[in-house]
């Protein structure tokens, strides 16, 4: 509830930071998409994608703290529908990369046809909101590190900052080196990076779609 409360302890903040960092470092569609976008489109696309993913994580955090209780069976249909929508969107986004390829482009930066902020933001938002592991993570971890019923307004802001910071530290730790390495790749190969990025997005979309097919409970739709 939004009431005055005792400040969060340093131990609670540290636990939340490392918990979110480990969640972000978990191999899966999110990490693969960040790496693919860093290689094919650069840090701008990665940052837009991360805005979408972190917005959902903050929403999940708030829902859990405020007593969000829509779990397993009742949320299964919604989770599968979101999985399917996300899979279709990422496959479509990857297909657009093939259409936008320009093999005759001469400037180094224009070779990599960048997708807009809205497309990258939407991809990050949908990918994360379709993954029940994030909200289950918060539902399981938060009660163990502080009293969720006593979270105040300042704590909401502090936790949101910690969540974003932890996710950014992990994602940028491998996105930045990948993005910078593009400068040293031969021009002929750089022309094909958009194809690699597009194939990566399609692969992620297919993977997400496949995880939703045999779903019988919430844990079976977690990548």
VEXFIMAR-182392 format. One line per 10 residues: number of its first residue (from 1); for each residue x, y, z of N, C-alpha, C, O. Coordinates in steps of 0.1 Angstrom, whole numbers, padded with zeros to 4 digits, m for minus. Atoms other than C-alpha are relative to their C-alpha. Example, Ala and Ser with C-alpha at 12.3 -4.5 7.8 and 13.67 -1.06 7.14 Angstrom:
! VEXFIMAR-182392
1 = 0009,m0012,0000,0123,m0045,0078,0009,0012,0000,0019,0012,0007 ~ m0009,m0011,0000,0137,m0011,0071,m0008,0011,0008,m0003,0022,0009
This chain:
! VEXFIMAR-182392
1 = 0008,m0012,0000,0000,0000,0000,0009,0012,0000,0020,0012,0004 ~ m0007,m0012,0001,0010,0036,m0006,0000,0008,0013,m0008,0017,0014 ~ 0000,m0006,m0013,0017,0045,0030,0014,0003,0005,0024,m0002,m0002 ~ m0013,m0002,m0006,0045,0058,0051,0006,m0013,0006,m0002,m0021,0012 ~ m0005,0012,m0005,0069,0030,0060,0014,0001,0004,0021,0012,0001 ~ m0014,0000,m0003,0103,0021,0073,0008,0000,m0013,0004,m0008,m0022 ~ m0009,0000,0012,0131,0028,0047,0005,m0014,m0002,0007,m0022,0007 ~ m0005,0013,0003,0143,m0003,0029,0014,m0001,0005,0022,0009,0005 ~ m0013,0002,m0005,0174,m0018,0044,0010,m0002,m0012,0006,m0005,m0023 ~ m0010,0002,0010,0207,m0020,0025,0000,m0014,m0005,0002,m0017,m0017
11 = 0000,0015,0003,0205,m0058,0026,m0011,m0003,m0010,m0010,m0010,m0019 ~ 0012,0002,0009,0170,m0057,0009,0003,0006,m0013,0000,m0001,m0024 ~ m0004,m0006,0013,0183,m0033,m0018,0010,m0008,m0007,0009,m0010,m0020 ~ m0010,0008,0007,0213,m0054,m0025,m0005,m0013,m0005,m0002,m0018,m0016 ~ 0006,0012,0004,0193,m0086,m0026,m0008,0002,m0013,m0008,m0006,m0022 ~ 0009,m0002,0011,0168,m0071,m0050,0009,0003,m0013,0006,m0002,m0024 ~ m0009,m0003,0011,0197,m0058,m0072,0006,m0012,m0006,0005,m0014,m0019 ~ m0007,0012,0005,0215,m0091,m0075,m0011,m0010,m0005,m0008,m0018,m0015 ~ 0010,0008,0005,0182,m0109,m0079,m0005,0003,m0014,m0006,m0005,m0023 ~ 0004,m0005,0013,0171,m0088,m0109,0012,m0002,m0010,0009,m0005,m0021
21 = m0012,0002,0009,0207,m0090,m0123,0001,m0014,m0005,0003,m0017,m0016 ~ 0000,0014,0004,0206,m0128,m0122,m0011,m0003,m0010,m0010,m0011,m0019 ~ 0011,0002,0009,0172,m0127,m0138,0003,0005,m0014,m0001,m0002,m0024 ~ m0004,m0006,0013,0185,m0105,m0166,0011,m0008,m0007,0011,m0009,m0019 ~ m0011,0008,0006,0216,m0127,m0171,m0005,m0014,m0004,0003,m0021,m0010 ~ 0005,0013,0004,0194,m0158,m0175,m0001,m0002,m0015,m0007,0006,m0022 ~ 0000,0002,0014,0200,m0172,m0210,m0015,m0002,m0005,m0022,m0009,0001 ~ 0014,0001,0005,0168,m0168,m0230,m0002,0010,m0011,0007,0016,m0016 ~ 0003,m0009,0011,0150,m0147,m0256,0004,0014,0002,0008,0021,m0008 ~ m0004,m0014,m0003,0157,m0114,m0239,0014,0003,m0003,0018,0012,m0010
31 = m0014,m0002,0002,0194,m0118,m0238,0004,m0002,m0015,0012,0006,m0020 ~ m0003,0002,0014,0195,m0132,m0273,m0004,0012,m0009,0003,0016,m0018 ~ 0004,m0011,0008,0175,m0103,m0287,0009,0012,0002,0012,0019,m0007 ~ m0009,m0011,m0002,0197,m0077,m0270,0013,m0002,m0007,0018,0008,m0014 ~ m0012,0002,0007,0228,m0093,m0284,m0002,0001,m0015,0007,0007,m0022 ~ 0003,m0001,0015,0212,m0096,m0319,m0001,0015,m0004,0004,0018,m0015 ~ 0002,m0014,0004,0201,m0059,m0319,0013,0008,0001,0016,0017,m0007 ~ m0012,m0007,m0002,0235,m0048,m0306,0009,m0002,m0012,0016,0007,m0017 ~ m0008,0004,0012,0252,m0066,m0335,m0005,0006,m0013,0002,0011,m0021 ~ 0006,m0004,0012,0228,m0057,m0362,m0005,0015,m0001,m0005,0020,m0012
41 = 0006,m0013,0000,0214,m0023,m0352,0007,0011,0008,0005,0023,0006 ~ m0007,m0009,m0008,0236,m0007,m0326,m0007,0003,0014,m0017,m0003,0017 ~ 0005,m0002,m0014,0231,0006,m0290,m0013,0008,0000,m0021,0006,0010 ~ 0013,m0007,0000,0202,0029,m0300,m0012,m0009,0001,m0021,m0007,0009 ~ 0011,0010,0000,0180,0000,m0307,m0001,m0008,0012,m0011,m0011,0017 ~ m0001,0007,m0013,0192,m0018,m0276,m0007,0008,0011,m0014,0002,0019 ~ 0005,m0008,m0010,0183,0011,m0254,m0015,0001,m0001,m0022,0001,0009 ~ 0015,0000,0002,0148,0014,m0269,m0006,m0013,0004,m0017,m0013,0010 ~ 0005,0013,m0004,0143,m0023,m0264,0000,m0001,0015,m0010,m0007,0021 ~ m0001,0001,m0015,0154,m0020,m0228,m0010,0008,0007,m0015,0005,0018
51 = 0011,m0008,m0006,0129,0008,m0221,m0012,m0008,0001,m0019,m0008,0011 ~ 0012,0008,0000,0102,m0016,m0231,0000,m0011,0011,m0009,m0014,0018 ~ m0001,0011,m0010,0115,m0045,m0210,m0001,0005,0014,m0007,m0002,0023 ~ 0000,m0005,m0014,0121,m0024,m0179,m0013,0006,0004,m0017,0005,0016 ~ 0013,m0006,m0004,0087,m0007,m0180,m0009,m0012,0005,m0016,m0010,0014 ~ 0008,0012,m0004,0071,m0042,m0178,0004,m0005,0013,m0004,m0009,0021 ~ m0005,0005,m0013,0094,m0053,m0150,m0005,0009,0012,m0008,0004,0022 ~ 0004,m0009,m0010,0084,m0022,m0130,m0015,m0002,0002,m0020,m0002,0014 ~ 0014,0003,m0002,0047,m0029,m0137,m0002,m0013,0008,m0011,m0013,0017 ~ 0001,0013,m0008,0051,m0065,m0125,0003,0002,0014,m0003,m0003,0023
61 = m0004,m0003,m0014,0069,m0052,m0094,m0012,0006,0008,m0015,0002,0019 ~ 0011,m0008,m0006,0040,m0028,m0086,m0012,m0009,0002,m0018,m0009,0013 ~ 0011,0009,m0002,0014,m0055,m0092,0002,m0010,0011,m0008,m0012,0019 ~ m0003,0009,m0011,0031,m0079,m0069,m0001,0007,0014,m0008,0001,0023 ~ 0000,m0007,m0013,0036,m0054,m0041,m0014,0004,0004,m0018,0004,0016 ~ 0013,m0005,m0004,0000,m0041,m0043,m0010,m0012,0001,m0022,m0010,0002 ~ 0008,0011,m0003,m0013,m0076,m0039,m0006,m0007,m0012,m0016,m0013,m0012 ~ 0005,0007,0012,m0016,m0089,m0075,0000,m0015,0003,0010,m0021,0006 ~ 0001,0015,m0003,m0029,m0125,m0071,m0004,m0008,m0011,m0008,m0020,m0009 ~ 0004,0008,0011,m0037,m0136,m0106,0011,m0010,m0004,0019,m0006,m0013
71 = m0011,0009,0003,m0015,m0167,m0107,m0005,m0013,m0007,m0017,m0014,m0010 ~ 0001,0011,0009,m0012,m0201,m0124,m0012,m0002,m0009,m0012,0003,m0020 ~ 0010,0004,0009,m0044,m0215,m0138,m0008,0011,m0007,m0010,0011,m0019 ~ 0008,m0011,0006,m0064,m0183,m0143,0007,0008,m0010,0002,0014,m0019 ~ m0008,m0008,0009,m0035,m0166,m0160,0005,m0007,m0011,0012,m0001,m0020 ~ m0006,0009,0011,m0026,m0195,m0183,m0004,0004,m0014,0004,0006,m0023 ~ 0005,m0004,0013,m0048,m0185,m0212,0006,0013,m0004,0010,0015,m0016 ~ m0005,m0013,0004,m0037,m0149,m0211,0015,m0001,m0003,0020,0005,m0013 ~ m0014,0002,0003,0000,m0160,m0209,0002,m0006,m0014,0011,m0001,m0021 ~ m0001,0006,0013,m0004,m0182,m0239,m0003,0010,m0012,0004,0010,m0022
81 = 0004,m0010,0010,m0022,m0155,m0259,0011,0011,m0002,0014,0014,m0013 ~ m0011,m0010,0001,0006,m0130,m0251,0012,m0006,m0006,0019,0001,m0014 ~ m0011,0007,0007,0032,m0156,m0261,m0002,0000,m0015,0008,0003,m0022 ~ 0002,0001,0014,0016,m0161,m0294,0001,0014,m0007,0006,0015,m0018 ~ 0000,m0014,0006,0012,m0123,m0301,0015,0005,m0001,0019,0010,m0011 ~ m0014,m0004,0000,0049,m0117,m0291,0007,m0008,m0011,0015,m0002,m0018 ~ m0007,0008,0011,0061,m0146,m0314,m0003,0006,m0013,0006,0007,m0022 ~ 0004,m0005,0013,0041,m0133,m0343,0006,0014,m0003,0011,0017,m0014 ~ m0005,m0013,0002,0053,m0097,m0338,0015,m0001,m0003,0020,0006,m0012 ~ m0014,0001,0003,0090,m0107,m0336,0003,m0006,m0013,0013,m0002,m0020
91 = m0002,0006,0014,0087,m0129,m0367,m0002,0010,m0010,0005,0011,m0020 ~ 0003,m0011,0009,0071,m0100,m0385,0011,0010,m0001,0015,0015,m0011 ~ m0011,m0010,m0001,0098,m0076,m0373,0013,m0005,m0007,0019,0002,m0014 ~ m0011,0006,0007,0125,m0100,m0385,m0002,0000,m0015,0008,0002,m0023 ~ 0003,0001,0014,0108,m0104,m0419,0002,0014,m0006,0006,0015,m0018 ~ m0001,m0014,0005,0108,m0066,m0423,0015,0003,m0003,0018,0011,m0012 ~ m0014,m0003,0002,0146,m0066,m0420,0005,m0005,m0014,0014,0001,m0020 ~ m0004,0004,0014,0149,m0086,m0453,m0005,0009,m0010,0002,0011,m0020 ~ 0005,m0009,0010,0127,m0062,m0471,0007,0014,0000,0008,0020,m0010 ~ m0007,m0012,m0001,0147,m0032,m0458,0015,0000,m0004,0021,0010,m0003
101 = m0015,0001,0003,0181,m0045,m0468,0004,0008,m0012,m0003,0008,m0022 ~ m0005,m0008,0011,0200,m0021,m0490,0015,m0003,m0003,0023,0003,0003 ~ m0013,0004,0002,0231,m0038,m0504,0009,0010,m0007,0021,0009,m0007 ~ m0008,m0010,0007,0242,m0007,m0524,0003,0012,0009,0010,0021,0004 ~ m0003,m0011,m0009,0244,0016,m0494,0015,0002,0002,0022,m0008,0004 ~ m0014,m0002,m0002,0278,0032,m0490,0004,0005,0013,0014,0000,0018 ~ m0005,m0005,m0013,0280,0051,m0457,m0001,m0012,0010,m0011,m0020,0009 ~ 0000,0011,m0009,0289,0027,m0429,m0012,m0001,0008,m0018,m0012,0010 ~ 0012,0001,m0009,0260,0036,m0406,m0013,m0003,m0008,m0021,m0010,m0003 ~ 0012,0003,0008,0234,0035,m0434,m0002,m0014,m0005,m0012,m0018,m0009
111 = 0000,0014,0004,0243,0000,m0442,m0010,m0008,0009,m0017,m0017,0005 ~ 0009,0007,m0010,0225,m0011,m0410,m0013,0008,0001,m0013,0018,0008 ~ 0013,m0007,0000,0189,m0002,m0415,m0006,m0001,0014,m0011,m0011,0018 ~ 0005,0000,m0014,0178,0008,m0380,m0015,0000,0000,m0022,0007,m0008 ~ 0014,0000,m0002,0143,0001,m0368,m0002,0012,0010,0007,0016,0017 ~ 0003,m0012,m0008,0125,0030,m0350,m0001,m0004,0015,m0002,m0015,0019 ~ 0002,0001,m0014,0121,0036,m0313,m0013,m0008,0003,m0012,m0017,0012 ~ 0012,0007,m0003,0085,0024,m0313,0001,m0015,m0003,m0004,m0023,0006 ~ m0001,0014,0003,0093,m0009,m0330,0008,m0007,0011,0004,m0018,0015 ~ m0008,0006,m0010,0121,m0017,m0306,m0006,0000,0014,m0005,m0010,0022
121 = 0007,m0001,m0013,0102,m0005,m0275,m0011,m0010,0001,m0012,m0017,0011 ~ 0011,0010,0000,0072,m0026,m0285,0005,m0014,0001,m0001,m0023,0008 ~ m0006,0014,0000,0094,m0057,m0291,0004,m0003,0015,0001,m0014,0019 ~ m0004,0002,m0014,0109,m0053,m0256,m0012,m0001,0010,m0012,m0010,0019 ~ 0012,0000,m0008,0075,m0046,m0240,m0007,m0014,m0001,m0010,m0020,0009 ~ 0007,0012,0003,0058,m0076,m0256,0008,m0013,0004,0002,m0022,0010 ~ m0008,0012,m0003,0087,m0100,m0251,0000,m0002,0015,m0001,m0014,0020 ~ m0001,0001,m0015,0088,m0093,m0213,m0014,m0002,0006,m0015,m0010,0015 ~ 0013,0002,m0006,0051,m0091,m0206,m0006,m0014,m0003,m0015,m0018,0004 ~ 0004,0014,0004,0046,m0125,m0223,0007,m0010,0008,0004,m0022,0007
131 = m0008,0010,m0008,0071,m0141,m0199,m0004,0000,0015,m0001,0009,0022 ~ 0005,0001,m0014,0054,m0152,m0166,0011,m0001,0010,0009,0000,0022 ~ m0011,0002,m0010,0088,m0159,m0151,0003,0012,0008,0007,0012,0019 ~ m0004,m0013,m0007,0094,m0122,m0143,m0010,0002,0011,m0005,0006,0022 ~ 0009,m0003,m0011,0062,m0118,m0123,0000,m0011,0011,m0001,m0008,0023 ~ m0001,0011,m0010,0066,m0152,m0106,0013,0002,0008,0013,m0001,0020 ~ m0013,m0003,m0007,0102,m0141,m0097,m0003,0010,0011,0001,0008,0022 ~ 0003,m0010,m0010,0090,m0110,m0080,m0010,m0005,0011,m0008,m0002,0022 ~ 0009,0005,m0009,0061,m0128,m0064,0007,m0009,0011,0003,m0010,0022 ~ m0007,0009,m0009,0085,m0153,m0049,0011,0006,0008,0014,0002,0020
141 = m0012,m0007,m0007,0115,m0130,m0040,m0004,0011,0009,0001,0012,0020 ~ 0003,m0012,m0007,0099,m0098,m0028,m0004,m0002,0015,0001,0004,0024 ~ 0004,0002,m0014,0082,m0112,0003,0011,m0005,0009,0011,m0004,0021 ~ m0012,0006,m0007,0115,m0128,0013,0010,0011,0004,0018,0009,0013 ~ m0011,m0011,m0002,0135,m0095,0013,m0006,0012,0008,0002,0019,0014 ~ 0006,m0011,m0008,0110,m0070,0028,m0015,m0002,0001,m0021,m0010,m0006 ~ 0015,0001,m0002,0074,m0066,0040,m0007,0008,m0011,m0008,0020,m0010 ~ 0006,m0007,0012,0055,m0059,0008,m0012,0008,0004,m0016,0017,m0003 ~ 0011,m0008,m0005,0025,m0047,0028,0003,0013,0006,m0006,0021,0008 ~ m0004,m0012,m0006,0045,m0019,0042,0009,0009,m0009,0015,0018,m0005
151 = m0008,m0008,0010,0061,m0005,0010,m0006,0014,m0002,m0018,0015,m0004 ~ 0005,m0014,0001,0058,0033,0008,0004,0005,m0014,0010,m0001,m0022 ~ m0003,m0006,0013,0060,0057,m0021,0014,0001,m0004,0018,m0002,m0015 ~ m0014,m0001,0002,0097,0063,m0017,0006,m0013,m0004,0015,m0014,m0012 ~ m0005,0014,0003,0103,0025,m0018,m0003,m0004,m0014,0005,m0010,m0021 ~ 0004,0003,0014,0084,0022,m0051,0011,0006,m0009,0016,m0001,m0018 ~ m0009,m0007,0009,0107,0048,m0067,0014,m0006,0001,0021,m0008,m0009 ~ m0014,0005,m0002,0139,0033,m0051,0001,m0014,m0007,0011,m0017,m0013 ~ 0000,0014,0006,0129,m0003,m0062,0000,0001,m0015,0007,m0007,m0022 ~ 0001,m0002,0014,0121,0009,m0097,0014,0003,m0005,0019,m0002,m0016
161 = m0014,m0004,0004,0156,0025,m0099,0009,m0012,0001,0017,m0014,m0009 ~ m0009,0012,m0002,0173,m0007,m0086,m0003,m0010,m0011,0007,m0016,m0017 ~ 0004,0009,0010,0154,m0028,m0111,0006,0004,m0014,0012,m0004,m0021 ~ m0006,m0005,0013,0164,m0006,m0141,0015,m0001,0000,0021,m0005,m0010 ~ m0015,0000,m0001,0200,m0003,m0129,0005,m0014,m0002,0015,m0016,m0009 ~ m0005,0013,0001,0205,m0040,m0124,m0002,m0006,m0014,0007,m0012,m0020 ~ 0003,0005,0013,0189,m0049,m0158,0010,0007,m0010,0015,0000,m0019 ~ m0009,m0007,0009,0210,m0022,m0176,0014,m0004,0001,0021,m0006,m0009 ~ m0014,0005,m0002,0243,m0033,m0160,0003,m0013,m0007,0013,m0014,m0014 ~ m0002,0013,0006,0238,m0068,m0172,m0001,0001,m0015,0008,m0004,m0023
171 = 0002,m0001,0015,0224,m0060,m0207,0011,0007,m0007,0016,0003,m0017 ~ m0010,m0008,0007,0249,m0033,m0215,0014,m0006,0001,0023,m0003,m0007 ~ m0014,0006,m0002,0279,m0054,m0202,0003,m0009,m0012,0015,m0011,m0015 ~ m0004,0008,0012,0276,m0076,m0233,m0005,0007,m0013,0000,0004,m0024 ~ 0005,m0007,0012,0256,m0052,m0257,0011,0010,m0005,0013,0011,m0017 ~ m0010,m0010,0004,0283,m0025,m0256,0012,m0006,m0008,0015,m0001,m0019 ~ m0011,0006,0007,0313,m0047,m0266,m0005,m0005,m0014,0003,m0004,m0024 ~ 0004,0005,0013,0292,m0063,m0294,m0003,0011,m0009,0001,0011,m0021 ~ 0003,m0012,0008,0280,m0029,m0307,0013,0006,m0005,0014,0010,m0017 ~ m0013,m0006,0003,0316,m0015,m0306,0008,m0008,m0010,0015,m0003,m0019
181 = m0008,0009,0009,0330,m0045,m0324,m0004,0001,m0015,0003,m0003,m0024 ~ 0005,m0001,0014,0309,m0037,m0355,0009,0009,m0008,0010,0008,m0020 ~ m0008,m0009,0007,0333,m0009,m0363,0012,m0006,m0006,0018,m0001,m0015 ~ m0012,0007,0005,0361,m0034,m0369,m0003,m0011,m0009,0006,m0019,m0014 ~ 0004,0011,0009,0341,m0058,m0390,0001,0005,m0015,m0003,0016,m0018 ~ m0001,m0004,0014,0349,m0057,m0428,m0014,0005,m0006,m0024,m0001,m0002 ~ 0012,m0006,0006,0324,m0036,m0448,m0009,m0011,m0007,m0022,m0010,m0005 ~ 0008,0010,0007,0313,m0066,m0469,m0009,m0008,0010,m0020,m0012,0007 ~ 0007,0008,m0010,0303,m0085,m0438,m0011,0008,0007,m0022,0004,0011 ~ 0009,m0009,m0007,0286,m0055,m0422,m0013,0001,m0008,m0024,0003,m0002
191 = 0012,0000,0009,0262,m0054,m0452,m0010,m0011,0003,m0022,m0009,0001 ~ 0009,0011,m0002,0248,m0087,m0441,m0004,m0001,0015,m0011,m0010,0019 ~ 0003,0001,m0014,0245,m0079,m0404,m0015,0002,0002,m0021,m0004,0011 ~ 0014,m0001,m0001,0209,m0068,m0409,m0007,m0013,m0002,m0017,m0016,0004 ~ 0006,0013,0003,0201,m0102,m0423,0002,m0009,0013,m0007,m0016,0017 ~ m0003,0008,m0012,0218,m0118,m0392,m0010,0004,0011,m0016,m0004,0018 ~ 0009,m0005,m0010,0198,m0096,m0369,m0015,m0004,m0003,m0022,m0008,0007 ~ 0014,0004,0004,0165,m0103,m0388,m0002,m0015,0003,m0012,m0019,0008 ~ 0001,0015,m0003,0172,m0141,m0386,m0001,m0003,0015,m0008,m0011,0019 ~ 0000,0002,m0015,0179,m0138,m0349,m0014,0003,0006,m0019,m0004,0014
201 = 0014,m0004,m0005,0145,m0120,m0343,m0010,m0011,m0004,m0018,m0014,0004 ~ 0009,0011,0004,0127,m0147,m0363,0002,m0012,0009,m0008,m0018,0013 ~ m0003,0012,m0008,0145,m0174,m0343,m0006,0002,0014,m0012,m0008,0019 ~ 0005,m0002,m0013,0135,m0158,m0310,m0015,m0001,0000,m0021,m0007,0009 ~ 0014,0001,0001,0099,m0155,m0322,m0005,m0014,m0001,m0015,m0018,0005 ~ 0004,0014,0001,0097,m0191,m0332,0002,m0008,0013,m0006,m0016,0017 ~ m0003,0007,m0013,0113,m0202,m0299,m0011,0004,0010,m0016,m0005,0017 ~ 0011,m0004,m0009,0087,m0182,m0279,m0013,m0007,m0004,m0020,m0011,0005 ~ 0012,0007,0004,0059,m0196,m0300,0000,m0014,0004,m0011,m0020,0008 ~ m0001,0014,m0003,0071,m0231,m0295,m0002,m0003,0015,m0007,m0013,0019
211 = 0001,0002,m0014,0073,m0227,m0257,m0015,0001,0005,m0018,m0005,0015 ~ 0014,m0001,m0004,0036,m0218,m0256,m0009,m0012,m0004,m0019,m0014,0001 ~ 0008,0011,0006,0024,m0248,m0276,m0004,m0011,0010,m0016,m0014,0011 ~ 0004,0011,m0009,0025,m0276,m0250,m0004,0004,0014,m0004,m0004,0023 ~ 0003,m0006,m0013,0015,m0253,m0221,m0011,m0007,0007,m0022,m0009,0002 ~ 0010,0006,m0008,m0004,m0271,m0193,m0001,0008,0013,m0011,0007,0021 ~ 0001,m0008,m0011,0005,m0247,m0165,0010,0012,m0002,0017,0012,m0012 ~ m0008,m0012,0002,0024,m0214,m0159,0015,m0003,m0002,0022,0004,m0010 ~ m0014,0003,0001,0058,m0230,m0156,0004,m0005,m0014,0016,m0004,m0018 ~ m0003,0005,0014,0056,m0246,m0191,0001,0011,m0010,0005,0008,m0021
221 = 0000,m0011,0010,0053,m0212,m0208,0011,0009,0004,0012,0021,m0001 ~ m0011,m0009,m0004,0085,m0198,m0191,0012,m0005,m0008,0016,m0016,m0007 ~ m0012,0004,0008,0115,m0197,m0216,0012,m0001,0009,0023,m0004,0004
